[in-house]
C-alpha cells in the first residue's frame, strides 16, 4: 500500500519541488527499489502474505514519478517490472491484469478483474503510456457495458462470475 503514498508524494513534488516531505519520498522510493531488486520473481508482498499487481503498479508509477522529480535513475527496475506486467501479470485471453499473484512464486492466485486493471492503467501511465493504453483498451473491450444509457464496467470478464468484494467497483 505504500506505493500509493509514494505516488501521491511524487505528484505533490511535481506541483511543489520544495515539498517538505521530499526526503520521505526519497527514502520510500529507495526502499521500493531495494525490495523489487531483491525479489527474484519481481513480486513483493503488498499486503501481509499477499501480492496484488495493482499495488505493484502503484510502486512502478511512484518510481517513475520519483525518477522525474528527483532525477534518480530507476529505469532498470521500472523496465523489469513493465516486462512482468506484459508477460506474467496479464491474462493473455483478455489483456486484463490478474487480481492477485503469489508473493513467493508469482503464480496467479486470482484471475483477471476490472477494478485492479483500471487503477493500474492510471498508475502505469506515469511509466509507460502505451501499456496504460493497452490496459484501457482491454477494459473497454472486455468489461464496458451500457446500463440504460450510462456507461459502466463489469468487474469480471464475460463468461466469468465472481462475488463482489472490497475491490469491486
C-alpha positions as CSV (number, residue, x, y, z in Angstrom):
1,X,0.0,0.0,0.0
2,X,3.0,2.4,0.4
3,X,3.2,2.6,-3.4
4,X,0.0,4.7,-3.2
5,X,1.8,7.1,-0.8
6,X,4.8,7.2,-3.0
7,X,2.7,8.0,-6.0
8,X,0.9,10.8,-4.1
9,X,4.2,12.3,-2.9
10,X,5.6,12.2,-6.4
11,X,2.5,14.1,-7.7
12,X,2.9,16.6,-4.9
13,X,6.6,17.1,-5.8
14,X,5.6,17.8,-9.4
15,X,3.5,20.7,-8.1
16,X,5.9,21.8,-5.4
17,X,9.6,20.8,-5.9
18,X,10.4,22.0,-2.4
19,X,7.9,19.7,-0.8
20,X,8.8,19.3,2.9
21,X,8.2,15.5,2.6
22,X,10.7,15.2,-0.2
23,X,13.2,13.3,2.0
24,X,10.4,10.8,3.0
25,X,9.6,10.3,-0.7
26,X,13.3,9.6,-1.4
27,X,13.5,7.0,1.3
28,X,10.3,5.4,0.3
29,X,11.3,5.0,-3.3
30,X,14.8,3.8,-2.3
31,X,13.1,1.1,-0.3
32,X,10.9,0.1,-3.3
33,X,13.9,-0.1,-5.4
34,X,15.8,-2.3,-2.9
35,X,12.8,-4.6,-2.4
36,X,12.0,-5.1,-6.0
37,X,15.6,-5.6,-7.0
38,X,15.9,-8.3,-4.3
39,X,12.7,-10.1,-5.3
40,X,13.8,-13.0,-7.6
41,X,10.4,-13.1,-9.3
42,X,9.7,-9.3,-9.2
43,X,6.9,-9.7,-6.7
44,X,6.9,-8.3,-3.2
45,X,4.2,-8.6,-0.6
46,X,1.8,-5.6,-0.9
47,X,-0.3,-6.9,2.0
48,X,0.8,-9.4,4.6
49,X,1.1,-12.8,2.7
50,X,-0.4,-11.4,-0.4
51,X,0.6,-9.6,-3.6
52,X,-1.6,-7.6,-6.0
53,X,-0.4,-6.4,-9.4
54,X,-2.4,-3.1,-9.0
55,X,-0.3,-2.4,-5.9
56,X,2.9,-3.2,-7.7
57,X,1.7,-0.8,-10.5
58,X,1.4,1.9,-7.8
59,X,5.1,1.3,-7.0
60,X,6.1,1.4,-10.6
61,X,4.2,4.7,-11.0
62,X,5.8,6.0,-7.9
63,X,9.3,5.1,-9.1
64,X,8.6,6.8,-12.5
65,X,7.5,10.0,-10.8
66,X,10.4,9.9,-8.4
67,X,12.8,9.5,-11.3
68,X,11.2,12.6,-12.9
69,X,11.2,14.8,-9.8
70,X,14.3,13.6,-8.0
71,X,16.5,12.8,-11.1
72,X,17.2,9.3,-9.8
73,X,17.6,6.5,-12.4
74,X,15.0,3.8,-11.7
75,X,14.9,2.7,-15.3
76,X,16.3,-0.9,-14.8
77,X,13.7,-1.7,-12.1
78,X,10.9,0.1,-14.0
79,X,11.7,-1.8,-17.2
80,X,11.9,-5.1,-15.4
81,X,8.5,-4.5,-13.8
82,X,6.9,-3.4,-17.0
83,X,8.1,-6.6,-18.6
84,X,6.4,-8.6,-15.9
85,X,3.2,-6.6,-16.4
86,X,3.3,-7.5,-20.1
87,X,4.3,-11.2,-19.7
88,X,3.1,-12.5,-16.3
89,X,0.6,-10.2,-14.7
90,X,-1.8,-10.0,-17.7
91,X,-4.3,-12.6,-18.8
92,X,-3.4,-13.5,-22.4
93,X,-7.1,-14.1,-23.3
94,X,-8.5,-10.8,-22.1
95,X,-5.5,-8.4,-21.7
96,X,-6.7,-7.6,-18.2
97,X,-4.4,-7.8,-15.1
98,X,-4.7,-10.7,-12.7
99,X,-6.1,-9.5,-9.4
100,X,-3.5,-11.3,-7.2
101,X,-0.4,-13.3,-7.5
102,X,1.6,-15.3,-5.0
103,X,4.3,-13.2,-3.4
104,X,6.6,-16.2,-3.2
105,X,6.3,-17.7,-6.7
106,X,4.5,-15.1,-8.8
107,X,1.8,-17.7,-9.7
108,X,-1.7,-16.4,-10.4
109,X,-3.9,-16.6,-7.3
110,X,-7.0,-14.7,-8.6
111,X,-8.0,-14.2,-12.2
112,X,-8.4,-11.0,-14.3
113,X,-10.5,-8.3,-12.8
114,X,-11.7,-4.8,-13.8
115,X,-11.0,-2.8,-10.6
116,X,-7.3,-3.7,-10.4
117,X,-6.8,-3.3,-14.2
118,X,-8.5,0.1,-14.2
119,X,-6.5,1.6,-11.3
120,X,-3.2,0.0,-12.6
121,X,-3.9,1.6,-16.0
122,X,-3.7,5.0,-14.3
123,X,-0.6,4.2,-12.3
124,X,1.3,2.7,-15.2
125,X,0.7,5.8,-17.3
126,X,3.5,7.5,-15.4
127,X,5.9,4.8,-16.5
128,X,4.6,3.5,-19.9
129,X,1.8,5.3,-21.7
130,X,1.4,2.5,-24.3
131,X,1.0,-0.2,-21.7
132,X,-1.6,2.1,-20.0
133,X,-3.4,2.4,-23.3
134,X,-3.3,-1.4,-23.8
135,X,-4.9,-1.9,-20.4
136,X,-7.5,0.7,-21.1
137,X,-8.4,-0.9,-24.5
138,X,-8.8,-4.3,-22.8
139,X,-11.1,-2.7,-20.2
140,X,-13.3,-1.2,-22.8
141,X,-13.3,-4.3,-25.0
142,X,-13.8,-6.8,-22.2
143,X,-15.8,-5.0,-19.5
144,X,-17.6,-1.9,-20.8
145,X,-21.4,-2.1,-20.7
146,X,-24.3,0.3,-21.3
147,X,-26.8,0.4,-18.5
148,X,-29.9,2.4,-19.5
149,X,-27.6,4.9,-21.4
150,X,-25.0,5.1,-18.7
151,X,-21.5,3.6,-19.1
152,X,-20.3,1.0,-16.6
153,X,-17.6,-1.5,-16.2
154,X,-18.0,-5.1,-15.2
155,X,-15.7,-6.5,-12.5
156,X,-15.3,-9.9,-14.2
157,X,-14.8,-10.8,-17.9
158,X,-17.9,-12.0,-19.7
159,X,-18.4,-15.7,-19.1
160,X,-16.8,-15.4,-15.7
161,X,-18.7,-14.9,-12.4
162,X,-17.5,-13.9,-9.1
163,X,-18.7,-12.2,-5.9
164,X,-18.2,-8.6,-5.2
165,X,-15.5,-7.7,-2.6
166,X,-13.9,-4.6,-1.2
167,X,-12.0,-4.1,-4.5
168,X,-15.0,-4.4,-6.8
169,X,-16.4,-1.3,-8.5
